[in-house]
């Protein structure tokens, strides 16, 4: 069965970050060559190469060059949330040929307030870019959200309803709320990376199974590698969805993400 990984993190220098520390983490970085080798060894596997701000020497041009060199669809990292700089950055990302951006509020020090999201959505929409927004809210005291991030995302969607959006990690323990957004929009996907593996969300397994059974055309799955190995994530998916029809599982594992990008070439 094909697996189009929505959330792989090769880095330019092969290093990783201590910002993430899942107990089952591979705990080492992943180079572009590493990810390309996984693709070669597993013909049914493909992945988005998702950049992260400040991790592994990230820089837009170098990251795009490596994506092209190794035949990977690259997702650029938003590195600033200052309004004018962000608008110029998104234009540059578009001009370099990326088709999507990743917004990571925690790594940008903005997990306490997501009021910037409507600006990001608007700029992405203007330049024809898919927006991947991290929805993982947990952090140490002092860096916790001051207002409810879910409703700030709702506000942004009300302002830019046509944005093509992937809600990374599906809100973790708030998976049902975020899935409700995708239920009513063909331009929103719920990503299950990290959430499907995190021991803190193990109680969500029945919900994940129900979503694959009933909302299969609004889901995608990622490894969040190098935090988790793709083979382990695929095994967890198969474990949870043992009696789900194959066509629905195929939608969640590969076809939805393929459709999302194949139908969204840059203008």
C-alpha atoms as one frame of an Amber mdcrd trajectory, in Angstrom:
protein
   0.000   0.000   0.000   1.310   3.457  -0.900   2.240   5.907   1.839   2.604
   9.599   0.989   4.179  10.953   4.174   2.825  14.444   4.896   5.477  15.445
   7.391   9.105  14.364   6.939  11.865  16.699   8.148  15.172  16.325   6.325
  17.584  19.101   7.267  20.368  20.777   5.350  23.072  19.749   7.807  21.472
  16.505   8.989  20.997  17.759  12.548  17.829  17.828  14.644  16.481  19.932
  17.501  16.067  19.386  21.233  12.772  21.301  21.025  11.048  17.970  20.402
  11.617  15.084  22.765   9.107  12.296  22.282  10.044   9.210  24.276  10.190
   7.077  21.137  12.083   9.628  19.073  14.780   8.373  16.772  16.788  11.198
  18.407  18.983  11.909  15.424  18.658  14.128  12.416  17.751  13.099   8.905
  19.545  14.326   5.808  18.019  14.649   2.367  20.049  11.649   1.288  18.567
   9.666   4.193  15.023  10.478   3.071  15.814   9.756  -0.581  17.272   6.388
   0.464  14.042   5.507   2.267  12.135   6.319  -0.929  14.417   4.132  -3.036
  14.213   1.209  -0.614  10.414   1.455  -0.390   8.856   2.015  -3.844   5.410
   2.743  -2.359   6.760   5.528  -0.158   6.868   9.248  -0.938   7.142  12.259
   1.332   6.812  15.992   1.650  10.133  17.465   2.776   8.980  19.991   5.357
  11.337  22.736   6.483  11.402  24.100  10.039  12.595  27.586  11.036  15.958
  27.609  12.770  16.406  23.839  12.517  19.291  22.167  10.707  20.563  25.334
   9.024  17.269  25.981   7.227  17.458  28.528   4.381  14.896  28.820   1.581
  17.139  28.633  -1.484  19.368  25.865  -0.161  16.384  23.836   0.997  14.688
  24.120  -2.415  17.912  23.180  -4.164  18.211  20.002  -2.085  14.540  19.127
  -2.639  15.041  19.405  -6.394  18.302  17.466  -6.262  16.689  14.499  -4.497
  13.307  14.631  -6.277  11.249  15.715  -3.265   8.252  18.035  -2.972   9.518
  20.725  -0.611   7.514  22.754   1.888   9.145  26.034   2.888   9.297  27.192
   6.494   7.905  30.568   7.471  10.793  32.156   9.411   9.257  35.457  10.515
   5.838  36.721  11.562   6.553  40.436  11.186   3.863  41.544   8.755   5.881
  43.180   5.963   8.710  40.646   6.214   6.236  37.747   6.098   4.543  39.072
   2.981   7.904  39.464   1.229   8.998  36.028   2.434   5.886  34.319   1.071
   6.392  36.036  -2.280   9.998  34.794  -2.331   8.862  31.273  -1.447   6.437
  31.374  -4.357   9.088  32.694  -6.745  11.486  29.902  -5.755   8.905  27.357
  -6.888   7.636  25.988  -3.573   3.963  24.978  -3.536   3.448  25.109   0.208
   4.598  26.649   3.479   4.838  25.353   7.040   3.859  27.649   9.905   5.231
  26.507  13.256   4.066  28.931  15.994   6.090  27.330  18.806   9.409  27.490
  16.939   8.629  31.122  16.049   7.864  31.996  19.663   4.234  32.803  18.863
   2.378  29.889  20.435   0.672  32.273  22.873  -1.320  34.098  20.194  -2.310
  32.949  16.686  -3.909  36.227  15.607  -1.372  36.365  12.746  -2.947  33.406
  10.941  -5.355  35.426   8.803  -2.410  37.398   7.363  -0.574  34.175   6.555
  -3.672  32.606   5.004  -4.294  35.694   2.872  -0.719  35.845   1.556  -0.647
  32.098   0.851  -3.935  32.375  -0.972  -2.661  35.309  -3.048   0.379  33.356
  -4.207  -1.330  29.982  -4.602   0.454  28.204  -1.761  -0.834  25.413   0.456
  -0.518  26.369   4.134   0.486  23.739   6.695  -0.268  25.046  10.196   1.014
  23.312  13.320  -1.887  22.947  15.762   0.011  21.343  18.641  -0.741  23.632
  21.601   1.108  22.082  24.565   4.202  23.847  25.843   5.919  24.764  29.090
   4.272  27.300  31.426   5.048  30.788  30.202   4.632  29.726  26.566   1.025
  28.512  26.708  -1.754  30.047  24.579  -3.405  33.128  26.096  -6.503  32.692
  23.969  -8.056  29.627  22.373  -6.025  28.822  19.216  -8.913  26.856  17.724
 -11.144  29.900  17.552  -8.312  32.042  16.213  -7.966  29.539  13.368 -11.746
  29.727  12.895 -11.536  33.525  12.678  -8.818  33.256  10.025 -10.875  30.741
   8.036 -13.847  33.096   8.145 -11.638  35.815   6.642  -9.943  33.555   4.052
 -12.368  30.648   3.523 -10.757  29.499   0.270  -7.302  28.820   1.751  -5.958
  25.334   1.074  -4.985  24.325   4.579  -3.452  21.277   6.233  -3.973  21.278
   9.999  -0.839  19.535  11.209  -1.291  17.044  14.060  -5.058  17.644  13.934
  -4.973  19.600  17.185  -3.721  16.585  19.156  -6.251  15.889  21.932  -8.628
  18.342  20.228  -8.776  16.180  17.133 -12.578  16.049  16.991 -12.903  19.848
  16.980 -10.397  20.293  14.166 -11.875  17.393  12.199 -15.177  19.268  12.316
 -13.570  22.064  10.287 -12.443  19.652   7.574 -15.836  17.958   7.498 -17.357
  21.095   6.006 -14.559  22.124   3.628 -12.938  20.404   0.668  -9.906  22.691
   1.029  -8.915  21.497   4.514  -7.034  18.317   5.392  -6.429  16.947   8.889
  -2.906  15.620   9.346  -2.439  12.836  11.913   1.342  12.985  12.279   2.645
  12.810  15.862  -0.906  12.511  17.244  -1.289   8.969  15.976   1.942   7.966
  17.769   1.917  10.071  20.939   1.209   8.064  24.100  -0.711  11.057  25.501
  -3.316  10.679  22.762  -3.635   6.882  22.800  -7.255   7.286  23.884  -7.904
   8.842  20.467  -7.366   5.538  18.641 -11.118   4.766  18.347 -11.710   8.305
  17.071  -8.939   7.986  14.499 -10.442   4.726  13.309 -13.871   6.373  12.973
 -12.381   9.305  11.074 -10.644   6.997   8.588 -13.949   5.125   8.205 -16.175
   8.175   7.783 -14.024  11.195   6.904 -11.412   9.399   4.846 -11.242  12.053
   2.103 -10.223  14.764   4.567  -7.223  13.072   6.202  -3.519  12.618   5.627
  -0.841  10.849   7.642   2.764  11.782   8.324   5.691  10.311  10.187   7.041
  13.527  11.737  10.401  11.888  11.061  12.982  11.801  12.499  10.771  11.836
  15.622   9.162   8.608  14.422  10.128   6.175  11.686   7.753   5.956   8.740
   7.528   2.155   9.032   6.374   2.454  12.655   3.740   5.034  11.767   2.429
   2.855   8.955   2.276  -0.068  11.384   0.286   2.005  13.884  -2.162   3.072
  11.169  -2.722  -0.530  10.103  -3.174  -1.579  13.735  -5.841   1.057  14.395
  -7.693   0.614  11.101  -7.553  -3.177  10.836 -11.173  -3.562   9.654 -11.469
  -0.319   7.648 -12.090  -0.785   3.880  -8.890  -0.605   1.849 -10.077   2.237
  -0.385 -10.670   4.476   2.646  -7.253   3.666   4.062  -5.663   4.449   0.695
  -7.316   7.872   0.708  -5.867   8.737   4.109  -2.418   7.275   3.458  -1.741
   8.704   0.017  -4.508   9.713  -2.359  -5.798  12.768  -0.503  -2.385  14.390
  -0.326  -1.691  13.510  -3.960  -4.972  15.136  -4.981  -4.358  18.153  -2.751
  -1.101  19.014  -4.493  -1.824  17.756  -8.002  -4.927  19.969  -8.142  -3.044
  22.959  -6.788  -0.362  23.977  -9.209   0.854  27.510  -8.695  -0.956  30.229
 -10.671
